[in-house]
Amino acid sequence: MVVDVKNLSEDQIYKLMISTIAPRPIAWISTVSKEGIYNIAPFSFYMGISSSPPLIAVSIGKKDNERKKDTWKNIEETGEFVINVVTYDLVEKMNITAVAFDEKIDEFKEAELTPVPSDIVKAPRIKESPINIECRKYMIIEIADMGLIFGEILKYHIDDNLLNEKGYVDNKKLKIVGRLGGADYCYVSLENIFTLKRPDKR
């Protein structure tokens, strides 16, 4: 089948994108509003950009294509956020934070998660997540009804048991969750990890 996107609706294009760009890592972002209200939400249009400077990018849309989502608004106004890693044991709580709560609702309380202070930014970390990444807004580019948010990584908080002697997070110990199409997810398990060295690195 050949699909020409010129003949598709925005919704049809979205469905093809999220089911072909897969699996996608999830940026489980915690922020705090100017009024001091905590917010958490997951986003899977998320990627690393550069290690020098250490930059990530996450794409966040608008509510009903009109009002900026709370995460976008908070990052824009405060310039700070934390990315928390989603593991298999946290998927139900992550799913609760995907609900479009009113901006005055504290999602930590709704999902029964524990906020802990960050070292640099004012946004709280999620205690239950084994990896938290403190970030500062680098720039925001508005594209149609989306905000492409670039963040500079300031500090990592990593569970002591996860970092190996080579400086990598040991993914064999971390059931990290990825997003697929629709309501489908996947997670990394010991059984489906394999090593493949580049021919010029053998």
VEXMAR-643675 format. One line per 2 residues: number of its first residue (from 1); their letters; for each residue x, y, z of N, C-alpha, C. Coordinates in nm, 4 decimals, m for minus. Example, Ala and Ser with C-alpha at 12.3 -4.5 7.8 and 13.67 -1.06 7.14 Angstrom:
BEGIN
1> AS> 1.3190/m0.5690/0.7800/1.2300/m0.4500/0.7800/1.3200/m0.3300/0.7800 | 1.2850/m0.2250/0.7080/1.3670/m0.1060/0.7140/1.2900/0.0030/0.7870 .
# end
This chain:
BEGIN
1> MV> 0.0840/m0.1199/0.0000/0.0000/0.0000/0.0000/0.0878/0.1252/0.0000 | 0.0516/0.2186/m0.0830/0.1204/0.3476/m0.0871/0.0240/0.4534/m0.0341 .
3> VD> 0.0703/0.5296/0.0639/m0.0155/0.6297/0.1277/0.0424/0.7684/0.1036 | m0.0327/0.8518/0.0360/0.0075/0.9902/0.0113/m0.0554/1.0770/0.1197 .
5> VK> 0.0281/1.1413/0.2018/m0.0245/1.2173/0.3154/m0.1109/1.3349/0.2719 | m0.0977/1.3774/0.1466/m0.1812/1.4885/0.0981/m0.3287/1.4510/0.1008 .
7> NL> m0.3580/1.3205/0.0979/m0.4962/1.2742/0.0949/m0.5491/1.2347/0.2330 | m0.4707/1.2597/0.3379/m0.5085/1.2174/0.4718/m0.5456/1.3355/0.5603 .
9> SE> m0.6292/1.3063/0.6587/m0.6619/1.4066/0.7597/m0.5471/1.4134/0.8598 | m0.5477/1.5169/0.9430/m0.4447/1.5309/1.0465/m0.4464/1.4106/1.1410 .
11> DQ> m0.5665/1.3619/1.1739/m0.5788/1.2476/1.2638/m0.5211/1.1210/1.2008 | m0.5454/1.1018/1.0716/m0.4911/0.9843/1.0031/m0.3382/0.9889/0.9962 .
13> IY> m0.2849/1.1067/0.9699/m0.1392/1.1219/0.9665/m0.0794/1.0927/1.1044 | m0.1451/1.1435/1.2090/m0.0987/1.1225/1.3461/m0.0931/0.9735/1.3786 .
15> KL> m0.1972/0.9002/1.3421/m0.2007/0.7568/1.3709/m0.0874/0.6831/1.3017 | m0.0574/0.7202/1.1778/0.0542/0.6559/1.1066/0.1876/0.6923/1.1700 .
17> MI> 0.2028/0.8187/1.2095/0.3292/0.8615/1.2692/0.3582/0.7880/1.3993 | 0.2584/0.7818/1.4896/0.2866/0.7226/1.6203/0.3005/0.5707/1.6148 .
19> ST> 0.2507/0.5095/1.5071/0.2649/0.3640/1.4973/0.3831/0.3215/1.4107 | 0.4451/0.4164/1.3398/0.5661/0.3837/1.2628/0.6925/0.4398/1.3273 .
21> IA> 0.6796/0.5490/1.4005/0.7928/0.6007/1.4774/0.7831/0.5359/1.6146 | 0.8328/0.4133/1.6244/0.8112/0.3329/1.7449/0.9227/0.2299/1.7621 .
23> PR> 0.9509/0.1907/1.8856/0.8978/0.2493/2.0094/0.9615/0.3850/2.0383 | 0.8894/0.4689/2.1128/0.9386/0.6013/2.1458/0.9627/0.6111/2.2960 .
25> PI> 1.0737/0.6733/2.3371/1.0946/0.6945/2.4808/0.9911/0.7926/2.5334 | 0.9647/0.7846/2.6613/0.8648/0.8711/2.7236/0.9334/0.9703/2.8167 .
27> AW> 0.9108/1.0979/2.7913/0.9567/1.2026/2.8825/0.8432/1.2282/2.9805 | 0.8588/1.1775/3.1017/0.7580/1.1970/3.2059/0.7985/1.3248/3.2789 .
29> IS> 0.7389/1.4358/3.2389/0.7884/1.5678/3.2792/0.7141/1.6216/3.4015 | 0.7927/1.6592/3.5013/0.7358/1.7269/3.6186/0.7770/1.8735/3.6148 .
31> TV> 0.6791/1.9592/3.6446/0.7016/2.1041/3.6461/0.6294/2.1632/3.7667 | 0.6520/2.2905/3.7898/0.5766/2.3633/3.8907/0.5352/2.4967/3.8289 .
33> SK> 0.4120/2.5357/3.8517/0.3615/2.6608/3.7949/0.4126/2.7800/3.8740 | 0.3896/2.8985/3.8201/0.4278/3.0207/3.8923/0.3542/3.0308/4.0260 .
35> EG> 0.2374/2.9666/4.0322/0.1579/2.9699/4.1546/0.1975/2.8596/4.2526 | 0.2946/2.7766/4.2126/0.3430/2.6717/4.3018/0.2702/2.5394/4.2924 .
37> IY> 0.1899/2.5199/4.1875/0.1151/2.3947/4.1715/0.1984/2.2960/4.0894 | 0.2113/2.1744/4.1414/0.2899/2.0710/4.0741/0.2113/2.0089/3.9579 .
39> NI> 0.2848/1.9733/3.8541/0.2234/1.9121/3.7361/0.3131/1.7987/3.6875 | 0.2513/1.6920/3.6409/0.3250/1.5825/3.5764/0.2480/1.5410/3.4520 .
41> AP> 0.3192/1.5140/3.3428/0.2547/1.4644/3.2212/0.3570/1.3903/3.1361 | 0.3148/1.2833/3.0660/0.4046/1.2081/2.9786/0.3955/1.2544/2.8336 .
43> FS> 0.5118/1.2579/2.7666/0.5185/1.2973/2.6257/0.6158/1.2035/2.5537 | 0.5738/1.1544/2.4365/0.6586/1.0574/2.3671/0.7178/1.1085/2.2356 .
45> FY> 0.6919/1.2345/2.2005/0.7672/1.2948/2.0903/0.8896/1.3587/2.1552 | 0.9891/1.2750/2.1834/1.0989/1.3113/2.2732/1.2290/1.2492/2.2233 .
47> MG> 1.3375/1.3263/2.2256/1.4639/1.2728/2.1767/1.5826/1.3507/2.2311 | 1.6998/1.2881/2.2246/1.8246/1.3561/2.2549/1.8710/1.4329/2.1323 .
49> IS> 1.9317/1.5478/2.1543/1.9752/1.6338/2.0445/2.1271/1.6422/2.0351 | 2.1910/1.6669/2.1491/2.3349/1.6929/2.1496/2.3911/1.6589/2.2864 .
51> SS> 2.5185/1.6131/2.2896/2.5832/1.5892/2.4189/2.6728/1.7056/2.4584 | 2.6985/1.7973/2.3648/2.7809/1.9145/2.3962/2.7318/2.0348/2.3132 .
53> PP> 2.6444/2.1179/2.3695/2.5883/2.1086/2.5043/2.4877/1.9944/2.5154 | 2.4633/1.9445/2.6385/2.3690/1.8331/2.6555/2.2244/1.8800/2.6411 .
55> LI> 2.1650/1.8536/2.5257/2.0306/1.9029/2.4958/1.9349/1.7903/2.4619 | 1.8110/1.8063/2.5063/1.7016/1.7174/2.4654/1.5947/1.8028/2.3982 .
57> AV> 1.5015/1.7370/2.3309/1.3877/1.8080/2.2728/1.2617/1.7269/2.2948 | 1.1547/1.7954/2.3270/1.0247/1.7305/2.3434/0.9190/1.8186/2.2792 .
59> SI> 0.8272/1.7553/2.2080/0.7213/1.8282/2.1385/0.5924/1.8178/2.2193 | 0.5330/1.9331/2.2508/0.4127/1.9382/2.3335/0.3054/2.0197/2.2602 .
61> GK> 0.1851/1.9659/2.2599/0.0768/2.0325/2.1880/m0.0080/2.1218/2.2763 | m0.1221/2.1598/2.2235/m0.2171/2.2452/2.2945/m0.3414/2.1655/2.3299 .
63> KD> m0.4114/2.2076/2.4351/m0.5380/2.1465/2.4713/m0.6435/2.1912/2.3722 | m0.7057/2.0930/2.3074/m0.8098/2.1231/2.2073/m0.7577/2.2176/2.0990 .
65> NE> m0.6278/2.2106/2.0725/m0.5618/2.2933/1.9698/m0.5746/2.4432/1.9969 | m0.6009/2.4790/2.1229/m0.6221/2.6203/2.1543/m0.5286/2.6715/2.2632 .
67> RK> m0.5309/2.6060/2.3797/m0.4551/2.6549/2.4944/m0.3339/2.5673/2.5196 | m0.2203/2.6278/2.5457/m0.0987/2.5513/2.5718/m0.1196/2.4577/2.6899 .
69> KD> m0.0712/2.3350/2.6754/m0.0809/2.2412/2.7866/m0.0014/2.2942/2.9055 | m0.0416/2.2491/3.0241/0.0182/2.3016/3.1464/0.1696/2.2862/3.1482 .
71> TW> 0.2201/2.1738/3.0998/0.3648/2.1506/3.0986/0.4359/2.2556/3.0140 | 0.3844/2.2795/2.8955/0.4412/2.3813/2.8058/0.4374/2.5179/2.8730 .
73> KN> 0.3215/2.5530/2.9269/0.3039/2.6828/2.9923/0.4012/2.6986/3.1098 | 0.4130/2.5962/3.1922/0.5018/2.6037/3.3080/0.6483/2.6182/3.2676 .
75> IE> 0.6898/2.5416/3.1660/0.8287/2.5513/3.1198/0.8553/2.6893/3.0612 | 0.7598/2.7397/2.9855/0.7747/2.8715/2.9239/0.7872/2.9804/3.0304 .
77> ET> 0.7082/2.9692/3.1375/0.7038/3.0735/3.2391/0.8147/3.0621/3.3441 | 0.8534/2.9396/3.3790/0.9547/2.9213/3.4837/1.0920/2.8861/3.4294 .
79> GE> 1.0947/2.8295/3.3080/1.2219/2.7932/3.2456/1.2843/2.6669/3.3001 | 1.2076/2.5871/3.3767/1.2659/2.4696/3.4408/1.1716/2.3498/3.4347 .
81> FV> 1.2317/2.2286/3.4331/1.1517/2.1061/3.4356/1.2411/1.9873/3.4675 | 1.1778/1.8749/3.4987/1.2489/1.7502/3.5253/1.1897/1.6411/3.4379 .
83> IN> 1.2765/1.5629/3.3747/1.2326/1.4451/3.3006/1.2557/1.3232/3.3896 | 1.1503/1.2464/3.4119/1.1568/1.1263/3.4944/1.1365/1.0042/3.4051 .
85> VV> 1.2122/0.8997/3.4286/1.2050/0.7801/3.3458/1.0873/0.6926/3.3903 | 1.0126/0.6407/3.2932/0.8989/0.5523/3.3207/0.9445/0.4080/3.3126 .
87> TY> 0.9284/0.3353/3.4221/0.9575/0.1923/3.4235/0.8266/0.1144/3.4315 | 0.8365/m0.0159/3.4071/0.7158/m0.0981/3.3967/0.6279/m0.0900/3.5215 .
89> DL> 0.6898/m0.0814/3.6374/0.6120/m0.0773/3.7617/0.5430/0.0571/3.7835 | 0.5724/0.1551/3.6990/0.5137/0.2884/3.7139/0.4113/0.3226/3.6058 .
91> VE> 0.3823/0.2285/3.5163/0.2978/0.2629/3.4005/0.1564/0.3057/3.4406 | 0.0980/0.2437/3.5427/m0.0371/0.2814/3.5828/m0.0410/0.4248/3.6361 .
93> KM> 0.0595/0.4615/3.7151/0.0663/0.5975/3.7671/0.0948/0.6970/3.6546 | 0.1805/0.6582/3.5607/0.2066/0.7434/3.4445/0.0790/0.7676/3.3658 .
95> NI> m0.0014/0.6641/3.3523/m0.1254/0.6744/3.2755/m0.2242/0.7709/3.3416 | m0.2259/0.7745/3.4738/m0.3118/0.8698/3.5447/m0.2699/1.0127/3.5112 .
97> TA> m0.1382/1.0356/3.5049/m0.0901/1.1718/3.4778/m0.1091/1.2134/3.3328 | m0.1519/1.1200/3.2466/m0.1811/1.1543/3.1071/m0.3174/1.2214/3.0934 .
99> VA> m0.3987/1.2151/3.1993/m0.5308/1.2780/3.1978/m0.5145/1.4301/3.1948 | m0.6013/1.4962/3.1190/m0.5954/1.6427/3.1085/m0.6643/1.7068/3.2284 .
101> FD> m0.5982/1.7028/3.3434/m0.6537/1.7647/3.4639/m0.6547/1.9172/3.4505 | m0.7395/1.9802/3.5288/m0.7381/2.1259/3.5383/m0.6027/2.1711/3.5905 .
103> EK> m0.5573/2.2873/3.5478/m0.4247/2.3348/3.5844/m0.4070/2.3590/3.7344 | m0.5165/2.3632/3.8093/m0.5079/2.3841/3.9540/m0.4953/2.2525/4.0310 .
105> ID> m0.4973/2.1390/3.9582/m0.4888/2.0074/4.0212/m0.3435/1.9624/4.0295 | m0.3036/1.9116/4.1436/m0.1687/1.8589/4.1660/m0.1675/1.7121/4.1236 .
107> EF> m0.0982/1.6814/4.0121/m0.0973/1.5443/3.9615/m0.0192/1.4481/4.0508 | 0.0722/1.4980/4.1305/0.1406/1.4106/4.2255/0.0378/1.3464/4.3194 .
109> KE> m0.0575/1.4266/4.3664/m0.1593/1.3746/4.4568/m0.2541/1.2806/4.3838 | m0.2912/1.3159/4.2608/m0.3839/1.2331/4.1848/m0.3268/1.0941/4.1576 .
111> AE> m0.1965/1.0881/4.1283/m0.1323/0.9603/4.0941/m0.0645/0.8955/4.2143 | m0.0756/0.9574/4.3307/m0.0138/0.9069/4.4540/0.1371/0.8865/4.4344 .
113> LT> 0.2002/0.9912/4.3826/0.3445/0.9939/4.3644/0.4063/1.0910/4.4649 | 0.5356/1.0746/4.4883/0.6033/1.1547/4.5900/0.6936/1.2593/4.5276 .
115> PV> 0.6659/1.3890/4.5483/0.7572/1.4925/4.4974/0.8764/1.5073/4.5916 | 0.9960/1.5149/4.5337/1.1158/1.5411/4.6129/1.1895/1.6592/4.5500 .
117> PS> 1.2565/1.7398/4.6312/1.3236/1.8580/4.5767/1.4355/1.8227/4.4797 | 1.4490/1.9022/4.3759/1.5633/1.8916/4.2855/1.6787/1.9726/4.3447 .
119> DI> 1.7972/1.9528/4.2917/1.9141/2.0251/4.3428/1.9285/2.1645/4.2826 | 1.8891/2.1788/4.1553/1.9106/2.3043/4.0835/1.7799/2.3731/4.0482 .
121> VK> 1.6863/2.2992/3.9913/1.5617/2.3594/3.9447/1.4547/2.3526/4.0532 | 1.3521/2.4357/4.0395/1.2437/2.4382/4.1363/1.1420/2.3272/4.1128 .
123> AP> 1.1373/2.2753/3.9907/1.0452/2.1658/3.9611/1.0841/2.0426/4.0427 | 0.9856/1.9712/4.0985/1.0168/1.8537/4.1801/1.0501/1.7322/4.0945 .
125> RI> 1.1241/1.6398/4.1546/1.1486/1.5102/4.0936/1.0445/1.4107/4.1423 | 1.0246/1.3030/4.0678/0.9361/1.1946/4.1110/1.0220/1.0921/4.1849 .
127> KE> 0.9997/1.0779/4.3132/1.0820/0.9894/4.3957/1.0780/0.8455/4.3463 | 0.9625/0.8000/4.3004/0.9457/0.6604/4.2603/1.0202/0.6258/4.1324 .
129> SP> 1.0558/0.7252/4.0518/1.1288/0.7002/3.9275/1.2774/0.6818/3.9575 | 1.3424/0.5798/3.8985/1.4835/0.5535/3.9277/1.5808/0.6500/3.8606 .
131> IN> 1.5322/0.7290/3.7664/1.6179/0.8265/3.6984/1.5416/0.9578/3.6828 | 1.6013/1.0656/3.7305/1.5442/1.1993/3.7130/1.6494/1.2881/3.6474 .
133> IE> 1.6062/1.3707/3.5531/1.6976/1.4575/3.4792/1.6523/1.6024/3.4951 | 1.7297/1.6801/3.5670/1.6968/1.8216/3.5848/1.7346/1.8984/3.4585 .
135> CR> 1.6416/1.9808/3.4104/1.6626/2.0522/3.2843/1.6231/2.1998/3.2965 | 1.6859/2.2800/3.2127/1.6525/2.4212/3.2010/1.6121/2.4495/3.0563 .
137> KY> 1.5107/2.5315/3.0386/1.4654/2.5674/2.9031/1.5804/2.6296/2.8244 | 1.6022/2.5784/2.7052/1.7061/2.6308/2.6159/1.6424/2.7223/2.5113 .
139> MI> 1.5379/2.6714/2.4499/1.4578/2.7536/2.3576/1.3281/2.6801/2.3271 | 1.2293/2.7537/2.2793/1.1033/2.6947/2.2360/1.0710/2.7458/2.0966 .
141> IE> 1.0435/2.6540/2.0069/1.0043/2.6894/1.8703/0.8592/2.6473/1.8498 | 0.7728/2.7389/1.8135/0.6327/2.7059/1.7886/0.6145/2.6676/1.6423 .
143> IA> 0.5610/2.5490/1.6215/0.5336/2.4976/1.4868/0.3864/2.4576/1.4834 | 0.3071/2.5311/1.4066/0.1617/2.5086/1.4026/0.1084/2.5130/1.5454 .
145> DM> 0.0421/2.4042/1.5915/m0.0132/2.4047/1.7274/0.0760/2.3288/1.8254 | 0.2033/2.3132/1.7894/0.2972/2.2407/1.8747/0.4081/2.3329/1.9251 .
147> GL> 0.4591/2.3012/2.0419/0.5758/2.3697/2.0942/0.6918/2.2732/2.1003 | 0.7965/2.2972/2.0218/0.9162/2.2133/2.0251/1.0090/2.2730/2.1301 .
149> IF> 1.0171/2.2047/2.2435/1.0897/2.2573/2.3584/1.2269/2.1930/2.3685 | 1.3297/2.2758/2.3636/1.4662/2.2283/2.3822/1.5061/2.2538/2.5272 .
151> GE> 1.5611/2.1521/2.5913/1.6043/2.1665/2.7289/1.7502/2.1309/2.7454 | 1.8192/2.2057/2.8301/1.9583/2.1744/2.8611/1.9625/2.0891/2.9877 .
153> IL> 2.0293/1.9756/2.9788/2.0422/1.8863/3.0935/2.1412/1.9455/3.1929 | 2.0981/1.9582/3.3180/2.1812/2.0166/3.4223/2.2357/1.9124/3.5194 .
155> KY> 2.1528/1.8129/3.5544/2.1956/1.7136/3.6521/2.1122/1.5866/3.6386 | 2.1798/1.4722/3.6564/2.1131/1.3424/3.6604/2.1039/1.2933/3.8040 .
157> HI> 1.9924/1.2283/3.8350/1.9785/1.1531/3.9609/1.9494/1.0093/3.9182 | 2.0429/0.9177/3.9465/2.0325/0.7807/3.8982/2.0467/0.6841/4.0149 .
159> DD> 1.9583/0.5880/4.0228/1.9666/0.4850/4.1256/2.1058/0.4204/4.1214 | 2.1660/0.4055/4.2388/2.3036/0.3557/4.2481/2.3239/0.2203/4.1814 .
161> NL> 2.2214/0.1386/4.1767/2.2343/0.0033/4.1221/2.2288/m0.0007/3.9697 | 2.2024/0.1121/3.9062/2.1781/0.1112/3.7617/2.2984/0.1502/3.6768 .
163> LN> 2.3912/0.2278/3.7317/2.5041/0.2766/3.6521/2.6163/0.1735/3.6534 | 2.6623/0.1328/3.5335/2.7689/0.0314/3.5285/2.9066/0.0969/3.5226 .
165> EK> 3.0105/0.0125/3.5220/3.1477/0.0621/3.5291/3.1911/0.1363/3.4032 | 3.1171/0.1194/3.2929/3.1512/0.1887/3.1691/3.0801/0.3236/3.1560 .
167> GY> 2.9979/0.3583/3.2531/2.9283/0.4860/3.2493/2.7919/0.4819/3.1843 | 2.7444/0.3621/3.1505/2.6116/0.3463/3.0922/2.5110/0.3078/3.2013 .
169> VD> 2.3860/0.3480/3.1821/2.2792/0.2905/3.2628/2.2574/0.1483/3.2130 | 2.2552/0.0525/3.3027/2.2390/m0.0882/3.2665/2.0918/m0.1152/3.2361 .
171> NK> 2.0591/m0.1179/3.1089/1.9199/m0.1371/3.0690/1.8673/m0.2766/3.1004 | 1.9591/m0.3698/3.1298/1.9159/m0.5038/3.1684/1.8505/m0.5019/3.3060 .
173> KL> 1.8806/m0.3992/3.3844/1.8234/m0.3868/3.5191/1.7052/m0.2905/3.5221 | 1.6773/m0.2265/3.4106/1.5771/m0.1204/3.4063/1.4686/m0.1554/3.3051 .
175> KI> 1.3518/m0.1884/3.3523/1.2415/m0.2204/3.2618/1.1809/m0.0895/3.2115 | 1.2562/m0.0226/3.1256/1.2129/0.1073/3.0764/1.1014/0.0893/2.9731 .
177> VG> 1.0021/0.1781/2.9777/0.8823/0.1647/2.8951/0.8896/0.2567/2.7742 | 0.8435/0.2070/2.6600/0.8354/0.2857/2.5378/0.6918/0.2927/2.4887 .
179> RL> 0.6634/0.3924/2.4080/0.5276/0.4137/2.3558/0.5185/0.3609/2.2134 | 0.4083/0.2954/2.1835/0.3797/0.2471/2.0485/0.2571/0.3230/1.9971 .
181> GG> 0.1856/0.2657/1.9029/0.0676/0.3325/1.8491/m0.0544/0.3101/1.9367 | m0.1490/0.4038/1.9321/m0.2726/0.3900/2.0080/m0.2462/0.3819/2.1569 .
183> AD> m0.3061/0.2820/2.2226/m0.2876/0.2635/2.3668/m0.1820/0.1579/2.3971 | m0.0997/0.1238/2.2989/m0.0002/0.0175/2.3168/0.1337/0.0721/2.3656 .
185> YC> 0.1973/m0.0062/2.4526/0.3290/0.0255/2.5064/0.4160/m0.0992/2.4978 | 0.5440/m0.0824/2.5249/0.6341/m0.1957/2.5341/0.7359/m0.1658/2.6433 .
187> YV> 0.8100/m0.2674/2.6861/0.9165/m0.2413/2.7820/1.0373/m0.3284/2.7498 | 1.1530/m0.2802/2.7898/1.2773/m0.3516/2.7652/1.2951/m0.4573/2.8737 .
189> SL> 1.3165/m0.5807/2.8320/1.3407/m0.6883/2.9273/1.4730/m0.7558/2.8940 | 1.5269/m0.8282/2.9897/1.6551/m0.8976/2.9726/1.6508/m0.9916/2.8523 .
191> EN> 1.5345/m1.0534/2.8303/1.5226/m1.1533/2.7239/1.5327/m1.0939/2.5831 | 1.4986/m0.9654/2.5656/1.5001/m0.9116/2.4290/1.6098/m0.8077/2.4060 .
193> IF> 1.7112/m0.8051/2.4933/1.8279/m0.7192/2.4701/1.9356/m0.8007/2.3996 | 1.9914/m0.7457/2.2936/2.1031/m0.8124/2.2267/2.2103/m0.7104/2.1938 .
195> TL> 2.3323/m0.7579/2.1769/2.4464/m0.6711/2.1478/2.4870/m0.6869/2.0023 | 2.5096/m0.5758/1.9347/2.5522/m0.5772/1.7951/2.6575/m0.4696/1.7759 .
197> KR> 2.7819/m0.5105/1.7610/2.8899/m0.4137/1.7446/2.9050/m0.3749/1.5983 | 2.9364/m0.2487/1.5734/2.9616/m0.2031/1.4370/3.0825/m0.2761/1.3789 .
199> PD> 3.0801/m0.3035/1.2474/3.1927/m0.3759/1.1866/3.3290/m0.3097/1.2112 | 3.3316/m0.1755/1.2165/3.4593/m0.1067/1.2370/3.4977/m0.0936/1.3842 .
201> KR> 3.4156/m0.1487/1.4728/3.4444/m0.1434/1.6156/3.4762/m0.2810/1.6748 | 3.4766/m0.3828/1.5895/3.5008/m0.5186/1.6391/3.6480/m0.5426/1.6666 .
# end
